[in-house]
Amino acid sequence: LAREIGCVVSSNVAPSTRTQSVTQNKNFAYAYETMHNFKPYEIPGPETSNAVMTALLIYDLNTPMQNGNKLMPIANPQQIFSQGAFHGGTWRCGFTFDSIGVPAVLLYYVQNLVVKNYLIAYNAVQTVGWAAVLYMALQFYLGAEEGTAWDAYGRPLVTFQNLASL
């Protein structure tokens, strides 16, 4: 209506944004954390959304030939929304936001719980293993062990070197 009476209209669509009010819901916070894995989705922070939406508003108010200006002929009033949208990939993606919400949350759990726990256990085992190899090597070089270095600590050394590839 405002456009029809001659007012310049700025009606840009903002993306899903990682704001405090949205991320208070843990499921949204977890989904937003891993949404970038579902290209081309990107969930910007509030600073990015604010800056882009402000720039689009300034552009709309200072550009005479944009869809929100009465001088620009449009076939349908919905065309006002088709220009200048900052959608974070939603309109270019092969799936809907609803269809990847649950997989995004599951991916968060895998990345942040399973992987982190694996890395903690892996590093603990490696630390204990290398400490044991060091102890055996010190025992050998201080003369407490007889035979060759390989007999004293060779097999554990190779084992923990090979575990480093995991």
Accessible surface in RSA format (square Angstrom, percent):
REM  Atomic radii and reference values for relative SASA: ProtOr
REM  Chains: A
REM  Algorithm: Lee & Richards
REM  Probe-radius: 1.40
REM  Slices: 20
REM RES _ NUM      All-atoms   Total-Side   Main-Chain    Non-polar    All polar
REM                ABS   REL    ABS   REL    ABS   REL    ABS   REL    ABS   REL
RES LEU A   1   190.13 105.9 153.92 110.1  36.20  91.0 154.09 108.2  36.03  97.0
RES ALA A   2    48.51  44.6  41.75  64.4   6.76  15.4  44.12  62.1   4.38  11.6
RES ARG A   3    17.65   7.4  17.32   8.8   0.33   0.8   5.60   7.6  12.05   7.3
RES GLU A   4   102.98  59.1  91.88  69.5  11.10  26.4  42.70  82.6  60.28  49.2
RES ILE A   5   142.69  81.2 106.48  79.3  36.21  87.3 114.11  82.2  28.58  77.6
RES GLY A   6    45.14  55.7   0.00   N/A  45.14  55.7  17.74  48.7  27.41  61.4
RES CYS A   7    61.67  46.6  54.90  61.2   6.77  15.9  17.81  45.1  43.86  47.3
RES VAL A   8    62.91  41.4  40.40  36.6  22.51  54.2  40.40  35.1  22.51  61.0
RES VAL A   9    31.84  20.9  27.78  25.1   4.06   9.8  31.18  27.1   0.66   1.8
RES SER A  10    38.34  32.4   6.90   9.2  31.44  72.4   3.90   8.3  34.44  48.2
RES SER A  11    33.57  28.4  24.83  33.1   8.74  20.1  14.69  31.3  18.88  26.5
RES ASN A  12    29.99  20.7   5.76   5.6  24.23  58.3   1.55   3.7  28.44  27.5
RES VAL A  13    51.68  34.0  47.71  43.2   3.96   9.6  51.68  44.9   0.00   0.0
RES ALA A  14    55.93  51.4  35.41  54.6  20.51  46.7  35.41  49.9  20.51  54.3
RES PRO A  15    12.82   9.3   0.56   0.5  12.26  44.6   4.00   3.3   8.81  54.8
RES SER A  16    46.23  39.1  29.09  38.8  17.15  39.5  14.23  30.3  32.00  44.8
RES THR A  17    19.39  13.8  14.41  14.6   4.99  11.9  11.13  14.9   8.26  12.5
RES ARG A  18    91.27  38.3  82.83  42.2   8.43  20.1  34.87  47.7  56.40  34.2
RES THR A  19    40.23  28.6  39.63  40.2   0.60   1.4  38.30  51.4   1.93   2.9
RES GLN A  20   134.68  75.3 125.05  91.4   9.63  22.9  56.12 119.5  78.56  59.6
RES SER A  21    86.76  73.3  66.77  89.1  19.99  46.1  49.20 104.8  37.56  52.6
RES VAL A  22    48.16  31.7  41.80  37.8   6.36  15.3  47.55  41.3   0.61   1.7
RES THR A  23    28.76  20.5  22.37  22.7   6.39  15.2  10.66  14.3  18.10  27.4
RES GLN A  24   124.12  69.4  99.20  72.5  24.92  59.3  33.51  71.3  90.61  68.7
RES ASN A  25    72.67  50.1  61.99  59.9  10.68  25.7  25.49  61.3  47.18  45.6
RES LYS A  26   130.43  63.6 126.63  77.7   3.80   9.0  75.59  68.0  54.84  58.4
RES ASN A  27    91.47  63.1  89.85  86.8   1.61   3.9  18.44  44.4  73.03  70.6
RES PHE A  28    84.94  42.5  83.40  51.7   1.53   4.0  84.71  51.4   0.23   0.7
RES ALA A  29    22.98  21.1  18.28  28.2   4.69  10.7  19.15  27.0   3.83  10.1
RES TYR A  30    48.28  22.5  48.28  27.5   0.00   0.0  14.22  10.7  34.05  42.0
RES ALA A  31     6.33   5.8   6.33   9.8   0.00   0.0   6.33   8.9   0.00   0.0
RES TYR A  32    10.87   5.1   9.99   5.7   0.88   2.3   0.21   0.2  10.66  13.1
RES GLU A  33    90.99  52.2  85.35  64.6   5.64  13.4  13.14  25.4  77.84  63.6
RES THR A  34     1.06   0.8   1.06   1.1   0.00   0.0   1.06   1.4   0.00   0.0
RES MET A  35     0.10   0.1   0.10   0.1   0.00   0.0   0.10   0.1   0.00   0.0
RES HIS A  36    81.53  44.6  80.42  55.9   1.11   2.8  51.79  53.4  29.74  34.6
RES ASN A  37    63.88  44.1  35.08  33.9  28.80  69.4  14.29  34.4  49.59  47.9
RES PHE A  38    38.30  19.2  35.28  21.9   3.02   7.8  38.30  23.2   0.00   0.0
RES LYS A  39   137.30  67.0 120.13  73.7  17.17  40.9  96.12  86.5  41.18  43.9
RES PRO A  40    35.63  26.0  29.03  26.5   6.59  24.0  32.85  27.1   2.78  17.3
RES TYR A  41     2.81   1.3   2.81   1.6   0.00   0.0   2.43   1.8   0.38   0.5
RES GLU A  42    84.69  48.6  83.37  63.1   1.32   3.1  44.91  86.9  39.78  32.5
RES ILE A  43    13.96   7.9   3.33   2.5  10.63  25.6   3.52   2.5  10.44  28.3
RES PRO A  44    21.01  15.3  10.56   9.6  10.45  38.0  21.01  17.3   0.00   0.0
RES GLY A  45    18.56  22.9   0.00   N/A  18.56  22.9  12.04  33.0   6.52  14.6
RES PRO A  46    45.07  32.8  44.48  40.5   0.59   2.1  45.07  37.2   0.00   0.0
RES GLU A  47   130.14  74.7 121.41  91.9   8.72  20.8  70.93 137.2  59.20  48.3
RES THR A  48    67.38  47.9  61.74  62.6   5.64  13.4  36.44  49.0  30.93  46.8
RES SER A  49     7.45   6.3   7.37   9.8   0.09   0.2   7.45  15.9   0.00   0.0
RES ASN A  50    97.36  67.1  93.54  90.4   3.82   9.2  25.85  62.2  71.51  69.1
RES ALA A  51    64.39  59.2  49.80  76.9  14.59  33.2  59.01  83.1   5.39  14.3
RES VAL A  52    47.90  31.5  45.70  41.4   2.20   5.3  47.87  41.6   0.04   0.1
RES MET A  53    41.88  21.7  38.20  25.3   3.68   8.8  38.60  32.8   3.28   4.3
RES THR A  54    71.76  51.0  68.42  69.4   3.35   8.0  47.34  63.6  24.43  36.9
RES ALA A  55    58.59  53.9  49.10  75.8   9.49  21.6  54.14  76.2   4.45  11.8
RES LEU A  56    34.97  19.5  34.76  24.9   0.21   0.5  34.96  24.5   0.01   0.0
RES LEU A  57    80.54  44.9  80.54  57.6   0.00   0.0  80.54  56.6   0.00   0.0
RES ILE A  58    97.66  55.6  97.01  72.3   0.65   1.6  97.66  70.3   0.00   0.0
RES TYR A  59   118.10  55.1 112.06  63.8   6.05  15.7  84.21  63.3  33.89  41.8
RES ASP A  60    10.65   7.5  10.43  10.4   0.22   0.5   0.03   0.1  10.63  10.6
RES LEU A  61    98.43  54.8  73.57  52.6  24.86  62.5  73.59  51.7  24.84  66.8
RES ASN A  62   111.44  76.8  82.18  79.4  29.25  70.4  32.11  77.3  79.33  76.7
RES THR A  63    29.90  21.3  26.77  27.1   3.13   7.5  20.97  28.2   8.93  13.5
RES PRO A  64    80.93  59.0  76.84  70.0   4.09  14.9  80.57  66.5   0.36   2.3
RES MET A  65   104.25  54.0  92.82  61.4  11.44  27.2  80.93  68.8  23.33  30.9
RES GLN A  66     6.97   3.9   6.97   5.1   0.00   0.0   0.85   1.8   6.12   4.6
RES ASN A  67    16.18  11.2  16.18  15.6   0.00   0.0   0.92   2.2  15.26  14.8
RES GLY A  68     0.97   1.2   0.00   N/A   0.97   1.2   0.34   0.9   0.62   1.4
RES ASN A  69    16.35  11.3  16.35  15.8   0.00   0.0   0.00   0.0  16.35  15.8
RES LYS A  70   102.89  50.2  87.25  53.5  15.64  37.2  60.59  54.5  42.30  45.1
RES LEU A  71   130.14  72.5 110.53  79.1  19.61  49.3 114.46  80.4  15.67  42.2
RES MET A  72    48.74  25.2  48.70  32.2   0.04   0.1  47.63  40.5   1.11   1.5
RES PRO A  73   112.52  82.0  88.16  80.4  24.36  88.6  98.21  81.1  14.32  89.0
RES ILE A  74    42.30  24.1  11.23   8.4  31.07  74.9  16.11  11.6  26.19  71.1
RES ALA A  75   104.15  95.8  58.42  90.1  45.73 104.0  69.11  97.3  35.03  92.8
RES ASN A  76    72.47  50.0  71.14  68.7   1.33   3.2  15.31  36.9  57.16  55.2
RES PRO A  77    98.16  71.5  95.20  86.8   2.96  10.8  96.30  79.5   1.86  11.5
RES GLN A  78   121.09  67.7 115.74  84.6   5.34  12.7  46.16  98.2  74.93  56.8
RES GLN A  79    69.22  38.7  67.79  49.5   1.42   3.4  17.75  37.8  51.47  39.0
RES ILE A  80    27.08  15.4  22.01  16.4   5.07  12.2  22.01  15.8   5.07  13.8
RES PHE A  81    83.52  41.8  83.23  51.6   0.29   0.8  83.29  50.5   0.23   0.7
RES SER A  82    75.85  64.1  46.18  61.6  29.67  68.3  41.77  88.9  34.08  47.7
RES GLN A  83    76.63  42.9  69.82  51.0   6.82  16.2  34.97  74.4  41.66  31.6
RES GLY A  84    30.26  37.3   0.00   N/A  30.26  37.3  20.53  56.4   9.73  21.8
RES ALA A  85    26.96  24.8   3.01   4.6  23.95  54.5   3.12   4.4  23.84  63.2
RES PHE A  86    46.33  23.2  44.10  27.3   2.22   5.8  46.33  28.1   0.00   0.0
RES HIS A  87    35.92  19.6  30.69  21.3   5.23  13.4  10.29  10.6  25.63  29.8
RES GLY A  88    13.96  17.2   0.00   N/A  13.96  17.2  11.10  30.5   2.85   6.4
RES GLY A  89     0.42   0.5   0.00   N/A   0.42   0.5   0.00   0.0   0.42   0.9
RES THR A  90    57.48  40.9  48.21  48.9   9.27  22.1  37.14  49.9  20.33  30.7
RES TRP A  91   139.59  56.0 104.20  50.4  35.40  83.1  87.80  46.8  51.79  84.0
RES ARG A  92   161.72  67.9 129.83  66.2  31.90  75.9  68.25  93.3  93.47  56.7
RES CYS A  93    21.31  16.1   0.06   0.1  21.25  49.9   0.14   0.4  21.17  22.8
RES GLY A  94    81.89 101.0   0.00   N/A  81.89 101.0  40.05 109.9  41.84  93.7
RES PHE A  95    94.30  47.2  82.24  50.9  12.06  31.4  91.08  55.2   3.22   9.2
RES THR A  96    90.83  64.6  84.21  85.4   6.62  15.8  82.86 111.3   7.97  12.0
RES PHE A  97    54.85  27.4  51.29  31.8   3.56   9.3  51.29  31.1   3.56  10.2
RES ASP A  98   127.16  89.1 105.94 105.4  21.22  50.2  34.76  81.8  92.40  92.2
RES SER A  99    63.28  53.5  37.87  50.5  25.42  58.5  48.26 102.8  15.03  21.1
RES ILE A 100     7.76   4.4   7.76   5.8   0.00   0.0   7.76   5.6   0.00   0.0
RES GLY A 101    17.90  22.1   0.00   N/A  17.90  22.1  17.90  49.1   0.00   0.0
RES VAL A 102   104.92  69.0 103.25  93.5   1.67   4.0 104.39  90.7   0.53   1.4
RES PRO A 103    55.14  40.2  49.88  45.5   5.26  19.1  52.36  43.2   2.78  17.3
RES ALA A 104     0.00   0.0   0.00   0.0   0.00   0.0   0.00   0.0   0.00   0.0
RES VAL A 105    22.34  14.7  22.34  20.2   0.00   0.0  22.34  19.4   0.00   0.0
RES LEU A 106   104.58  58.2 103.94  74.4   0.64   1.6 104.05  73.1   0.53   1.4
RES LEU A 107    51.16  28.5  47.89  34.3   3.26   8.2  50.53  35.5   0.63   1.7
RES TYR A 108    43.31  20.2  43.31  24.6   0.00   0.0   9.84   7.4  33.47  41.3
RES TYR A 109    84.78  39.6  84.77  48.2   0.01   0.0  57.26  43.0  27.51  33.9
RES VAL A 110    73.17  48.1  73.08  66.2   0.08   0.2  73.15  63.6   0.01   0.0
RES GLN A 111    71.74  40.1  64.71  47.3   7.03  16.7  24.54  52.2  47.20  35.8
RES ASN A 112    33.73  23.3  30.01  29.0   3.73   9.0   4.26  10.3  29.47  28.5
RES LEU A 113    89.92  50.1  89.14  63.8   0.78   2.0  89.92  63.2   0.00   0.0
RES VAL A 114    93.00  61.2  88.01  79.7   4.99  12.0  91.62  79.6   1.38   3.7
RES VAL A 115    62.98  41.4  62.06  56.2   0.92   2.2  62.98  54.7   0.00   0.0
RES LYS A 116   112.26  54.8 110.81  68.0   1.45   3.5  67.33  60.6  44.93  47.9
RES ASN A 117    92.66  63.9  87.79  84.8   4.87  11.7  26.96  64.9  65.70  63.5
RES TYR A 118   102.60  47.9  94.91  54.0   7.69  20.0  95.21  71.6   7.38   9.1
RES LEU A 119    81.83  45.6  81.75  58.5   0.08   0.2  81.83  57.5   0.00   0.0
RES ILE A 120   118.96  67.7 113.75  84.7   5.21  12.6 117.35  84.5   1.62   4.4
RES ALA A 121    55.06  50.6  49.18  75.9   5.88  13.4  54.92  77.3   0.14   0.4
RES TYR A 122    47.48  22.2  40.60  23.1   6.88  17.9  39.01  29.3   8.47  10.4
RES ASN A 123    80.75  55.7  79.75  77.1   1.01   2.4  24.82  59.7  55.94  54.1
RES ALA A 124    53.14  48.9  44.43  68.6   8.71  19.8  52.47  73.9   0.67   1.8
RES VAL A 125    82.56  54.3  78.40  71.0   4.16  10.0  81.74  71.0   0.81   2.2
RES GLN A 126    18.56  10.4  18.46  13.5   0.10   0.2  13.62  29.0   4.95   3.8
RES THR A 127    93.45  66.5  85.10  86.3   8.35  19.9  67.82  91.1  25.63  38.7
RES VAL A 128   106.33  70.0 102.90  93.2   3.43   8.3 105.43  91.6   0.90   2.4
RES GLY A 129     2.31   2.8   0.00   N/A   2.31   2.8   2.05   5.6   0.26   0.6
RES TRP A 130    93.85  37.7  90.56  43.8   3.29   7.7  82.38  43.9  11.47  18.6
RES ALA A 131    57.87  53.2  46.66  72.0  11.21  25.5  52.12  73.4   5.75  15.2
RES ALA A 132    38.61  35.5  31.44  48.5   7.16  16.3  37.97  53.5   0.63   1.7
RES VAL A 133     7.76   5.1   7.76   7.0   0.00   0.0   7.76   6.7   0.00   0.0
RES LEU A 134   107.83  60.1 104.89  75.0   2.94   7.4 107.73  75.7   0.10   0.3
RES TYR A 135   135.56  63.3 133.52  76.0   2.04   5.3 104.67  78.7  30.88  38.1
RES MET A 136    57.01  29.5  55.86  37.0   1.14   2.7  44.04  37.4  12.97  17.2
RES ALA A 137    15.99  14.7  15.91  24.6   0.08   0.2  15.99  22.5   0.00   0.0
RES LEU A 138    89.65  49.9  89.54  64.1   0.11   0.3  89.65  63.0   0.00   0.0
RES GLN A 139    48.49  27.1  48.49  35.4   0.00   0.0   4.29   9.1  44.20  33.5
RES PHE A 140    37.72  18.9  31.25  19.4   6.48  16.9  31.25  18.9   6.48  18.5
RES TYR A 141   143.32  66.9 112.27  63.9  31.05  80.8  90.10  67.7  53.21  65.6
RES LEU A 142   143.05  79.7 108.74  77.8  34.31  86.2 113.32  79.6  29.73  80.0
RES GLY A 143    52.64  64.9   0.00   N/A  52.64  64.9  31.56  86.6  21.08  47.2
RES ALA A 144    70.66  65.0  30.88  47.6  39.78  90.5  42.60  60.0  28.06  74.3
RES GLU A 145    80.59  46.3  71.18  53.8   9.41  22.4   6.81  13.2  73.77  60.2
RES GLU A 146   155.16  89.1 135.62 102.6  19.54  46.5  65.59 126.9  89.57  73.1
RES GLY A 147    55.90  68.9   0.00   N/A  55.90  68.9  31.16  85.5  24.74  55.4
RES THR A 148    79.14  56.3  74.67  75.7   4.46  10.6  76.13 102.3   3.01   4.5
RES ALA A 149    32.98  30.3  28.87  44.6   4.11   9.3  29.11  41.0   3.87  10.2
RES TRP A 150   127.62  51.2 120.59  58.4   7.04  16.5 111.96  59.7  15.67  25.4
RES ASP A 151   100.63  70.5  68.65  68.3  31.98  75.6  22.37  52.6  78.26  78.1
RES ALA A 152    16.25  14.9   0.05   0.1  16.20  36.9   4.73   6.7  11.53  30.5
RES TYR A 153    30.18  14.1  29.81  17.0   0.37   1.0  14.45  10.9  15.73  19.4
RES GLY A 154     2.50   3.1   0.00   N/A   2.50   3.1   2.31   6.3   0.20   0.4
RES ARG A 155   165.78  69.6 162.79  83.0   2.99   7.1  61.87  84.6 103.91  63.0
RES PRO A 156    36.90  26.9  32.15  29.3   4.74  17.2  36.64  30.3   0.26   1.6
RES LEU A 157    49.43  27.5  49.43  35.4   0.00   0.0  49.43  34.7   0.00   0.0
RES VAL A 158    58.18  38.3  58.18  52.7   0.00   0.0  58.18  50.6   0.00   0.0
RES THR A 159    70.25  50.0  64.80  65.7   5.45  13.0  45.18  60.7  25.08  37.9
RES PHE A 160    33.51  16.8  33.51  20.8   0.00   0.0  33.51  20.3   0.00   0.0
RES GLN A 161    96.00  53.7  84.06  61.4  11.93  28.4  23.32  49.6  72.68  55.1
RES ASN A 162    94.86  65.4  88.18  85.2   6.68  16.1  27.54  66.3  67.33  65.1
RES LEU A 163    51.99  29.0  51.43  36.8   0.55   1.4  51.92  36.5   0.07   0.2
RES ALA A 164    60.64  55.8  39.14  60.4  21.50  48.9  39.40  55.5  21.24  56.3
RES SER A 165   102.02  86.2  59.56  79.5  42.47  97.8  54.14 115.3  47.89  67.1
RES LEU A 166   132.55  73.8  92.75  66.4  39.80 100.1 105.67  74.2  26.89  72.4
END  Absolute sums over single chains surface
CHAIN  1 A    10951.0       9222.5       1728.5       7277.6       3673.4
END  Absolute sums over all chains
TOTAL         10951.0       9222.5       1728.5       7277.6       3673.4
